[in-house]
Amino acid sequence: MKLCWLLFCMLWSVMMTVAQAAEHLNDHEAFCQSAARQDCLALLQQQLDSAKPFSVRWYQLKSYQLDYLFDKHLDQQLAQQTTQLLQLEDMPPVFRTQLYFYQAKILHSNGQLLQAQHYADLAAADLAQLFQAFADPLRLVELANLQTVMGQQTQAWQLLMQAEARFAKSKDPVFLFELYTNKALVQQANGQMADAAYARKLALDTILPSGDDGKISVAYGNLGRTYQLLGQYGLAQQYYQQALARMNPGADDVRRQMRLLRLSQVHCQLQDLAGARQIFSQVEPQLVETTYQPLYQYLHQQLVASKAIAQCDAD
């Protein structure tokens, strides 16, 4: 049985490489595109309910579901699923690594740094083995992303340089988007903001021709945030607006709140109080992630509670 799972995982990894999966260990987006106008999460659950539990198809669908929850910032659902699935005694190694990856990120975002490091180490060990087995540069980008999240910027940069060298002639827009995005993360963490902006612009230019609204929206938003940190608020405003225009109602509702908050903050930084209030009025408080609650509360105090102020201070 274990040999069958090993062969399955090898095949699965090759399939994911051919399909240009890059965003996480397994990419759900091709599946979601096939759903047309049907809600992708509902379709995933429907097919999971009809699949034989713990079959190859079940693990594939469950992997897509986890990716979707992470991509759409549905953190509570993701945490619940990941915690339950980690109780399984036997699972495909690729799927197990995906669980480690998400568990590390969830714990890190909750401030549980020691526990996060434990799962990050487990994921890193698995990813290193997968890379040795399949020589897939995308695995290196995944590993670098995890190192960045854990604050290990030097190791992350080295891995990204390895990935770039191994895939130097690649024209795969998804790989290049992920590579440039993760290079920008490291540069930004190291205070190299101008370099980060350049890398984020490369990520945007690379993914734009693909027509992938999800990744394009992320690219616009990331570039907007970097320009905001650089104090170039006009450019930040422009890119945030373009990020919002690419979002899909329903599927991107949680991520939308983050961009609205940042755009409202930019209007404050431009001393456009009316614009800041107008954007802030579109925020749905119940959908604001825990990470962005302090920013929401601060802007609420500035823009709603203090109606008499002549200007807002959102730095």
HELIX and SHEET records of a PDB file:
HELIX    1   1 LYS A    2  VAL A   18  1                                  17    
HELIX    2   2 GLU A   29  SER A   34  1                                   6    
HELIX    3   3 CYS A   40  SER A   50  1                                  11    
HELIX    4   4 VAL A   56  ASP A   71  1                                  16    
HELIX    5   5 ASP A   75  LEU A   85  1                                  11    
HELIX    6   6 PRO A   93  SER A  109  1                                  17    
HELIX    7   7 LEU A  113  PHE A  134  1                                  22    
HELIX    8   8 PRO A  137  VAL A  149  1                                  13    
HELIX    9   9 GLN A  153  ARG A  166  1                                  14    
HELIX   10  10 PRO A  173  ALA A  189  1                                  17    
HELIX   11  11 MET A  193  ILE A  207  1                                  15    
HELIX   12  12 LEU A  208  SER A  210  5                                   3    
HELIX   13  13 ASP A  213  LEU A  229  1                                  17    
HELIX   14  14 TYR A  233  ALA A  245  1                                  13    
HELIX   15  15 ASP A  253  GLN A  269  1                                  17    
HELIX   16  16 LEU A  273  PHE A  280  1                                   8    
HELIX   17  17 PRO A  285  LEU A  287  5                                   3    
HELIX   18  18 THR A  290  TYR A  292  5                                   3    
HELIX   19  19 GLN A  293  HIS A  300  1                                   8    
HELIX   20  20 GLN A  301  ALA A  305  3                                   5    
END                                                                             
